């Protein structure tokens, strides 16, 4: 059940996000995967530089290419590869730091759900000198489950239009 006190709700959602970030940074992918609903959609559209009159075309839509457009089954494959070391882009594994801020909460379209926007900064380092910083916004739908939250939808909107990374193998 969602707390009626907005301050308590804000605190609980922020603590959920901080714990999620710690799981990802500590490479505890099995525990992180348990935070996902079975019907999750994990979507990261591509971003394009557009003029003011075409800002509605800034992100790719459902019919266009995306960096990620996954369900739980496809995410499970990636999660298993990360956990067992068979993902060549993550051998040796990346070191990440997920910083989450500007958490804004609204009631979801369905009772028991919250629509949450948050800003993120993900620092990634691997090998000797490969360092990347990703910044953007996450638009989530969180469901209340067993006294906590589960991620039912995540849309990741990167601020970068051009990614200069050799691989995009981490979760946001």
Buried (B, 14 or more C-beta within 10 A) or exposed (E): EBEEEEEEBBEBBBEBBEBBBEBBBEBEBEEBBEBBBEEBBBBBBBBEEEEEEEEEEBBBEEEEEBBBBBEBEEBEEBBBBBBEEEBEBBEEBBEBEBEBEEBEBEEBEEEEBBBBBBBBBBBBBBEEEEEBEBEBBBBBBBBBEEEEBBBBBBBBBBEEEEBEEEBBBBBB
